[in-house]
């Protein structure tokens, strides 16, 4: 097994990562959200050409997340539009057309005032990441890491359910986005000035 490469600065950042407890939302890969079940959030597996995905590290508490968030009125109920907007706000990311993967069924409705809801997962090509800027919702400058999907699951703390989700994301990205099935294993931070990705 080859050694995963990363800098001393990234090692220090990874040492402060804190994982959220598993929520236990059932994963519904490939299933359409049932009529009447509101979609409240949309999050994305955003792939660069070498198969790595973008993850965000909250500098305040060390929690890792995928880009995405809640649907807002300007999204007109479109999870793809919400993902593109949220990825731009949180990570200054420019993405391609999103592809639907499935949804997580939140029976407790913690994102919907205590009423059941769906949390959609999508995938898209990551074309560029702009200069770092504060998230309008929180004022935070997220640290932006490119990691292999399996490592993303580890950093997110999602365990076996997250691995199943990542496999669907990778399989879809291989077909729809042309990324390799085996990602580059190097962990890399997007520079504050940003970067453009070319195939």
Secondary structure, DSSP 8 states (H G I E B T S, - for coil): -------HHHHHHHTT-B-------EEEET----TT--EEEEEEEEE-TTSEEEEEE-TTT-BEEEEEEE--GGGTT-HHHHHHHHHHHHH-EEE---EEEEEEEESS-TTTTTS-EEEEEEEEEEEEE-S----TTT----EEEEEEHHHHHHHHT-HHHHHHHHHHHHHHHHHHT---SS-----EE--TT-EE---
